[in-house]
């Protein structure tokens, strides 16, 4: 699916980084808009239509996490990619908790940024396609792929686009061990190791949402092999 001419808003206060990203993505065929502080970025994001939002976390006036949370509270599902110099698991988890779909730690290679951008845009376009009524049920989890809703024990669970696609990948192959490489290809749209623990981070975050009400674990780690969706037992983590 062609992602060129997609409209991207970049919110970044570092002029050099901003110029580097703007130049590169413009040459890739994207239509770029720029905001140099958080408040301006939030105003632009909520008064214009964009296909993707790239947010630095450390921003003046309004930080990236605050922007992301405010956008999600308005039920705006625009794909959001965080850029962060804070690469710890805790900071990454906080970013995902605010509603981001993906993250990229600074410094990064431009080829990795473009791969993430194109992947998020493709997933977003596919996510919004009208599909036949299609439900997946495993244990007490139900996913409706028409309404894009997920419930567990009849309680609705709010997922980002990435978390939704990750859960869908597991629901389509219950009981089968899925490798990290396969998940990268199916969920992130890349068929190579992007050199981060992005799969592990998102699996852990999806687990937290599924297990929030003290529900049993359904997504299990198979050490050295990947993950599997199955009923809780003592043979896995």
VOBA-1610 file (N, C-alpha, C; in pm, whole numbers, padded with zeros to 5 digits, always signed):
BEGIN
Unk+00085-00120+00000Unk+00000+00000+00000Unk+00088+00124+00000Unk+00060+00218-00092Unk+00141+00337-00107Unk+00117+00433+00010Unk+00228+00475+00071Unk+00215+00568+00184Unk+00263+00709+00149Unk+00308+00728+00023Unk+00356+00860-00016Unk+00242+00961-00016Unk+00280+01087+00002Unk+00186+01198+00011Unk+00107+01199+00142Unk+00140+01106+00232Unk+00077+01108+00363Unk+00120+01234+00438Unk+00029+01288+00517Unk+00057+01410+00591Unk+00109+01377+00731Unk+00229+01428+00761Unk+00295+01398+00888Unk+00321+01527+00965Unk+00288+01525+01093Unk+00321+01637+01181Unk+00438+01596+01269Unk+00546+01671+01262Unk+00663+01649+01346Unk+00669+01755+01454Unk+00670+01712+01580Unk+00681+01805+01693Unk+00816+01779+01759Unk+00909+01869+01737Unk+01048+01851+01781Unk+01110+01987+01804Unk+01171+02008+01923Unk+01226+02140+01956Unk+01373+02155+01921Unk+01439+02047+01885Unk+01579+02053+01845Unk+01584+02087+01695Unk+01633+02207+01663Unk+01629+02255+01525Unk+01706+02165+01429Unk+01821+02112+01473Unk+01901+02027+01385Unk+01831+01895+01357Unk+01778+01833+01463Unk+01705+01707+01446Unk+01582+01729+01359Unk+01513+01840+01384Unk+01393+01874+01309Unk+01424+01890+01160Unk+01532+01961+01129Unk+01572+01983+00991Unk+01610+01851+00923Unk+01682+01767+00995Unk+01726+01637+00944Unk+01606+01548+00908Unk+01510+01540+01000Unk+01393+01455+00976Unk+01306+01514+00867Unk+01284+01644+00873Unk+01199+01711+00775Unk+01253+01693+00634Unk+01382+01714+00616Unk+01445+01702+00484Unk+01433+01558+00432Unk+01466+01462+00520Unk+01465+01323+00478Unk+01327+01272+00442Unk+01227+01302+00525Unk+01092+01252+00499Unk+01026+01325+00382Unk+01061+01452+00362Unk+01010+01524+00246Unk+01063+01461+00118Unk+01192+01423+00119Unk+01252+01357+00002Unk+01190+01219-00022Unk+01134+01159+00085Unk+01068+01029+00071Unk+00925+01044+00016Unk+00880+01168-00001Unk+00750+01191-00060Unk+00639+01224+00039Unk+00674+01247+00165Unk+00574+01280+00265Unk+00551+01431+00271Unk+00430+01469+00307Unk+00396+01610+00324Unk+00415+01646+00471Unk+00516+01727+00500Unk+00557+01752+00637Unk+00505+01885+00690Unk+00465+01884+00818Unk+00435+02006+00893Unk+00518+02000+01021Unk+00559+02117+01070Unk+00653+02124+01182Unk+00597+02210+01296Unk+00618+02163+01418Unk+00591+02244+01538Unk+00714+02234+01627Unk+00756+02346+01684Unk+00879+02351+01762Unk+00856+02347+01912Unk+00731+02344+01955Unk+00702+02328+02098Unk+00573+02249+02114Unk+00552+02197+02234Unk+00441+02108+02258Unk+00304+02172+02242Unk+00288+02293+02291Unk+00157+02358+02284Unk+00117+02384+02139Unk+00212+02431+02058Unk+00186+02454+01917Unk+00155+02321+01847Unk+00231+02217+01882Unk+00210+02087+01822Unk+00072+02031+01852Unk+00028+02044+01977Unk-00104+01995+02015Unk-00213+02070+01941Unk-00199+02201+01929Unk-00299+02281+01858Unk-00306+02240+01711Unk-00191+02219+01649Unk-00189+02179+01508Unk-00249+02040+01491Unk-00218+01949+01583Unk-00266+01811+01573Unk-00417+01802+01588Unk-00476+01894+01663Unk-00619+01887+01691Unk-00704+01977+01602Unk-00639+02059+01521Unk-00714+02147+01431Unk-00690+02116+01284Unk-00605+02017+01257Unk-00576+01976+01120Unk-00582+01823+01111Unk-00593+01772+00991Unk-00595+01628+00971Unk-00457+01581+00924Unk-00398+01491+01004Unk-00271+01431+00969Unk-00284+01279+00967Unk-00194+01214+00894Unk-00193+01068+00889Unk-00102+01007+00994Unk-00008+01087+01047Unk+00088+01037+01144Unk+00142+01154+01225Unk+00166+01128+01353Unk+00224+01229+01441Unk+00356+01175+01497Unk+00465+01249+01476Unk+00595+01214+01533Unk+00623+01312+01646Unk+00635+01259+01767Unk+00647+01343+01886Unk+00778+01320+01959Unk+00852+01426+01983Unk+00961+01417+02079Unk+00896+01416+02218Unk+00956+01347+02313Unk+00896+01343+02447Unk+00931+01469+02526Unk+01057+01509+02522Unk+01100+01625+02600Unk+01077+01752+02518Unk+00962+01816+02541Unk+00925+01936+02467Unk+00893+02051+02563Unk+00921+02175+02523Unk+00881+02288+02606Unk+00731+02313+02600Unk+00676+02368+02708Unk+00536+02411+02721Unk+00439+02295+02741Unk+00459+02185+02669Unk+00371+02068+02683Unk+00450+01949+02631Unk+00480+01850+02717Unk+00566+01741+02671Unk+00488+01641+02585Unk+00564+01554+02520Unk+00504+01461+02425Unk+00401+01368+02486Unk+00426+01322+02609Unk+00330+01233+02674Unk+00200+01304+02704Unk+00207+01430+02744Unk+00087+01508+02770Unk+00006+01527+02642Unk+00076+01553+02533Unk+00009+01569+02403Unk-00062+01440+02365Unk+00011+01329+02377Unk-00043+01199+02339Unk-00167+01164+02420Unk-00159+01182+02551Unk-00274+01152+02638Unk-00395+01237+02601Unk-00371+01366+02577Unk-00482+01456+02543Unk-00547+01416+02411Unk-00467+01377+02315Unk-00520+01334+02185Unk-00601+01207+02200Unk-00551+01112+02278Unk-00623+00985+02296Unk-00753+01006+02375Unk-00753+01100+02468Unk-00875+01129+02545Unk-00985+01183+02456Unk-00945+01240+02342Unk-01042+01290+02245Unk-01083+01180+02147Unk-01038+01058+02175Unk-01067+00940+02091Unk-01011+00954+01950Unk-00902+01027+01939Unk-00832+01041+01811Unk-00730+00929+01801Unk-00745+00841+01701Unk-00659+00724+01688Unk-00547+00743+01587Unk-00509+00866+01560Unk-00397+00891+01470Unk-00274+00815+01519Unk-00199+00747+01430Unk-00076+00679+01473Unk+00024+00779+01532Unk+00084+00743+01644Unk+00180+00830+01711Unk+00311+00757+01733Unk+00419+00817+01685Unk+00554+00763+01703Unk+00631+00857+01794Unk+00682+00803+01906Unk+00762+00881+01998Unk+00910+00876+01960Unk+00975+00990+01967Unk+01120+00998+01960Unk+01167+01029+02102Unk+01261+00952+02152Unk+01302+00974+02291Unk+01449+00948+02312Unk+01511+01035+02391Unk+01648+01012+02435Unk+01648+00931+02563Unk+01527+00906+02617Unk+01510+00831+02741Unk+01474+00688+02705Unk+01575+00604+02688Unk+01554+00471+02633Unk+01530+00361+02734Unk+01514+00394+02863Unk+01493+00289+02962Unk+01356+00226+02945Unk+01343+00103+02995Unk+01214+00032+02985Unk+01103+00109+03053Unk+01136+00175+03166Unk+01035+00250+03240Unk+00981+00367+03157Unk+01073+00440+03093Unk+01031+00554+03013Unk+00955+00510+02889Unk+00998+00399+02831Unk+00928+00345+02715Unk+00786+00305+02754Unk+00774+00238+02868Unk+00642+00195+02916Unk+00553+00315+02942Unk+00609+00422+02998Unk+00531+00543+03023Unk+00480+00601+02892Unk+00565+00598+02790Unk+00524+00649+02660Unk+00411+00568+02601Unk+00423+00437+02610Unk+00318+00349+02558Unk+00190+00366+02638Unk+00205+00387+02768Unk+00090+00405+02855Unk+00011+00529+02817Unk+00079+00628+02764Unk+00011+00752+02725Unk-00065+00734+02594Unk-00043+00620+02525Unk-00121+00592+02405Unk-00044+00589+02276Unk+00089+00594+02283Unk+00170+00591+02161Unk+00165+00453+02095Unk+00188+00448+01965Unk+00187+00322+01890Unk+00327+00263+01874Unk+00428+00346+01878Unk+00565+00297+01861Unk+00660+00402+01917Unk+00785+00362+01933Unk+00886+00455+01984Unk+01018+00429+01912Unk+01102+00530+01910Unk+01235+00519+01850Unk+01331+00597+01939Unk+01432+00528+01989Unk+01527+00592+02080Unk+01633+00668+02002Unk+01666+00787+02050Unk+01775+00867+01992Unk+01909+00817+02049Unk+02016+00821+01970Unk+02020+00852+01826Unk+01968+00735+01744Unk+01919+00764+01626Unk+01864+00658+01541Unk+01913+00678+01398Unk+01907+00572+01320Unk+01940+00579+01179Unk+01816+00618+01101Unk+01835+00701+00998Unk+01720+00749+00923Unk+01644+00635+00857Unk+01714+00532+00813Unk+01649+00418+00749Unk+01552+00349+00846Unk+01588+00350+00976Unk+01499+00290+01074Unk+01377+00378+01096Unk+01396+00509+01098Unk+01283+00601+01113Unk+01184+00584+00997Unk+01235+00580+00874Unk+01145+00566+00759Unk+01071+00433+00762Unk+01140+00327+00808Unk+01075+00196+00818Unk+00960+00201+00917Unk+00982+00266+01033Unk+00878+00276+01135Unk+00761+00361+01083Unk+00794+00473+01018Unk+00691+00563+00965Unk+00603+00491+00863Unk+00666+00424+00766Unk+00590+00355+00662Unk+00507+00241+00720Unk+00564+00172+00818Unk+00491+00061+00881Unk+00366+00112+00953Unk+00381+00221+01030Unk+00267+00277+01102Unk+00159+00327+01006Unk+00200+00387+00897Unk+00104+00438+00799Unk+00030+00325+00730Unk+00102+00218+00694Unk+00037+00103+00630Unk-00063+00039+00724Unk-00021+00022+00851Unk-00110-00042+00948Unk-00234+00043+00972Unk-00216+00175+00977Unk-00328+00263+01001Unk-00428+00256+00887Unk-00379+00255+00764Unk-00469+00248+00648Unk-00541+00114+00645Unk-00471+00006+00675Unk-00534-00125+00679Unk-00633-00135+00794Unk-00599-00073+00906Unk-00684-00078+01026Unk-00819-00015+01000Unk-00821+00085+00914Unk-00945+00158+00891Unk-01026+00105+00773Unk-00978-00001+00709Unk-01055-00060+00600Unk-01179-00130+00656Unk-01288-00125+00582Unk-01409-00196+00622Unk-01390-00345+00596Unk-01412-00428+00694Unk-01394-00571+00681Unk-01523-00643+00717Unk-01541-00766+00671Unk-01659-00843+00711Unk-01661-00863+00862Unk-01780-00886+00916Unk-01792-00912+01059Unk-01710-01034+01094Unk-01612-01016+01179Unk-01517-01123+01207Unk-01476-01114+01353Unk-01509-01215+01430Unk-01475-01216+01572Unk-01381-01330+01604Unk-01292-01306+01697Unk-01199-01407+01745Unk-01220-01421+01895Unk-01234-01543+01942Unk-01257-01569+02084Unk-01157-01672+02133Unk-01093-01640+02244Unk-01003-01734+02310Unk-01020-01717+02460Unk-01054-01827+02527Unk-01083-01820+02671Unk-01189-01712+02693Unk-01159-01612+02776Unk-01256-01506+02803Unk-01227-01378+02728Unk-01141-01387+02625Unk-01106-01271+02543Unk-01184-01277+02411Unk-01244-01165+02373Unk-01316-01157+02247Unk-01271-01033+02171Unk-01236-01052+02044Unk-01196-00941+01958Unk-01289-00938+01838Unk-01349-00824+01812Unk-01434-00806+01696Unk-01359-00719+01596Unk-01328-00778+01482Unk-01242-00708+01386Unk-01319-00610+01298Unk-01450-00605+01312Unk-01527-00503+01241Unk-01535-00376+01324Unk-01572-00391+01449Unk-01583-00274+01537Unk-01449-00237+01600Unk-01347-00325+01581Unk-01214-00304+01639Unk-01222-00292+01791Unk-01301-00378+01853Unk-01315-00377+01998Unk-01262-00505+02059Unk-01213-00494+02181Unk-01160-00608+02255Unk-01221-00609+02394Unk-01266-00725+02437Unk-01317-00738+02574Unk-01255-00860+02640Unk-01249-00856+02773Unk-01213-00974+02852Unk-01309-00980+02970Unk-01372-01093+02988Unk-01478-01107+03088Unk-01585-00999+03067Unk-01611-00970+02938Unk-01713-00872+02897Unk-01678-00729+02936Unk-01553-00705+02978Unk-01508-00569+03008Unk-01421-00519+02894Unk-01455-00402+02843Unk-01384-00348+02728Unk-01241-00310+02764Unk-01147-00341+02675Unk-01007-00309+02694Unk-00964-00213+02582Unk-00913-00098+02619Unk-00868+00001+02521Unk-00725-00030+02477Unk-00708-00056+02348Unk-00576-00088+02295Unk-00537+00013+02188Unk-00407+00037+02176Unk-00358+00116+02064Unk-00362+00028+01939Unk-00343+00087+01822Unk-00344+00011+01698Unk-00241-00101+01701Unk-00122-00072+01752Unk-00016-00172+01756Unk-00053-00286+01851Unk-00103-00254+01967Unk-00144-00356+02064Unk-00255-00443+02006Unk-00348-00379+01936Unk-00459-00453+01874Unk-00406-00553+01772Unk-00317-00509+01686Unk-00263-00598+01582Unk-00181-00711+01645Unk-00113-00682+01754Unk-00036-00785+01822Unk-00129-00891+01880Unk-00235-00848+01946Unk-00332-00943+02001Unk-00397-01024+01889Unk-00430-00958+01779Unk-00493-01027+01667Unk-00401-01135+01611Unk-00271-01107+01606Unk-00174-01206+01558Unk-00176-01331+01645Unk-00187-01311+01776Unk-00194-01426+01868Unk-00328-01499+01855Unk-00436-01424+01841Unk-00568-01486+01833Unk-00586-01567+01705Unk-00512-01532+01601Unk-00520-01606+01475Unk-00440-01736+01479Unk-00355-01751+01583Unk-00272-01872+01592Unk-00263-01921+01735Unk-00375-01949+01800Unk-00370-01995+01940Unk-00298-02129+01952Unk-00217-02140+02057Unk-00145-02264+02081Unk-00018-02281+02002Unk+00009-02188+01909Unk+00130-02199+01827Unk+00234-02099+01874Unk+00358-02143+01888Unk+00466-02053+01928Unk+00498-01961+01810Unk+00495-01831+01836Unk+00524-01733+01732Unk+00655-01663+01766Unk+00748-01665+01673Unk+00879-01605+01698Unk+00871-01453+01695Unk+00970-01387+01753Unk+00975-01241+01750Unk+00986-01190+01607Unk+01062-01262+01522Unk+01078-01221+01383Unk+00944-01224+01311Unk+00864-01327+01336Unk+00733-01337+01272Unk+00640-01226+01320Unk+00648-01194+01448Unk+00566-01086+01501Unk+00607-00952+01441Unk+00737-00931+01425Unk+00785-00808+01362Unk+00727-00793+01222Unk+00725-00904+01148Unk+00675-00900+01011Unk+00524-00879+01007Unk+00451-00950+01094Unk+00305-00943+01091Unk+00249-00816+01153Unk+00315-00767+01256Unk+00261-00651+01330Unk+00326-00521+01289Unk+00459-00522+01272Unk+00531-00399+01239Unk+00560-00385+01090Unk+00538-00492+01014Unk+00557-00486+00870Unk+00700-00485+00825Unk+00792-00533+00910Unk+00933-00544+00870Unk+00975-00688+00885Unk+01059-00734+00791Unk+01099-00875+00792Unk+01246-00892+00830Unk+01291-00802+00919Unk+01428-00813+00967Unk+01433-00762+01110Unk+01538-00798+01181Unk+01555-00756+01320Unk+01588-00608+01323Unk+01500-00526+01380Unk+01523-00382+01382Unk+01613-00340+01498Unk+01669-00437+01567Unk+01772-00408+01666Unk+01722-00352+01796Unk+01594-00371+01828Unk+01541-00324+01955Unk+01460-00435+02019Unk+01418-00412+02142Unk+01333-00510+02211Unk+01187-00469+02200Unk+01150-00409+02087Unk+01015-00356+02070Unk+00908-00464+02087Unk+00934-00586+02039Unk+00834-00693+02053Unk+00812-00726+02200Unk+00920-00742+02274Unk+00909-00775+02416Unk+00836-00665+02493Unk+00867-00540+02461Unk+00803-00429+02530Unk+00652-00430+02506Unk+00612-00449+02380Unk+00470-00447+02348Unk+00396-00569+02401Unk+00461-00685+02401Unk+00398-00804+02460Unk+00373-00780+02608Unk+00472-00727+02678Unk+00456-00700+02821Unk+00346-00598+02846Unk+00339-00498+02759Unk+00237-00396+02778Unk+00098-00451+02750Unk+00087-00534+02647Unk-00041-00599+02618Unk-00083-00690+02732Unk+00012-00761+02789Unk-00017-00847+02905Unk-00077-00765+03020Unk-00017-00651+03049Unk-00065-00568+03159Unk-00211-00529+03139Unk-00248-00496+03017Unk-00386-00457+02990Unk-00480-00576+03001Unk-00436-00691+02952Unk-00520-00811+02958Unk-00534-00863+03100Unk-00432-00837+03184Unk-00432-00893+03320Unk-00464-00788+03425Unk-00512-00673+03383Unk-00534-00560+03474Unk-00626-00595+03590Unk-00729-00674+03566Unk-00826-00709+03669Unk-00797-00844+03731Unk-00666-00874+03746Unk-00621-01000+03806Unk-00663-01123+03726Unk-00677-01104+03596Unk-00707-01217+03509Unk-00582-01301+03489Unk-00600-01426+03457Unk-00487-01517+03437Unk-00410-01481+03310Unk-00286-01522+03306Unk-00201-01495+03191Unk-00238-01584+03074Unk-00246-01523+02955Unk-00275-01599+02833Unk-00159-01597+02734Unk-00079-01491+02735Unk+00036-01483+02645Unk+00161-01522+02723Unk+00221-01634+02684Unk+00333-01690+02758Unk+00463-01682+02679Unk+00573-01665+02752Unk+00706-01664+02692Unk+00758-01807+02679Unk+00807-01840+02561Unk+00879-01966+02540Unk+01024-01928+02519Unk+01105-01948+02619Unk+01243-01896+02619Unk+01319-01943+02496Unk+01379-01847+02428Unk+01461-01875+02310Unk+01381-01900+02183Unk+01248-01896+02193Unk+01166-01927+02075Unk+01065-01819+02042Unk+01003-01759+02143Unk+00903-01657+02115Unk+00791-01657+02216Unk+00667-01644+02168Unk+00551-01636+02256Unk+00440-01726+02205Unk+00350-01764+02297Unk+00237-01848+02259Unk+00113-01804+02338Unk-00002-01809+02272Unk-00129-01781+02337Unk-00190-01914+02382Unk-00201-01932+02515Unk-00262-02054+02566Unk-00307-02031+02710Unk-00386-02125+02761Unk-00434-02116+02898Unk-00316-02126+02994Unk-00321-02051+03103Unk-00213-02046+03201Unk-00176-02184+03253Unk-00045-02210+03260Unk+00004-02331+03326Unk+00141-02305+03386Unk+00208-02404+03434Unk+00334-02384+03506Unk+00456-02406+03418Unk+00435-02429+03289Unk+00549-02463+03202Unk+00611-02343+03135Unk+00549-02227+03148Unk+00601-02109+03084Unk+00608-01995+03182Unk+00671-01884+03138Unk+00684-01767+03225Unk+00553-01693+03234
//
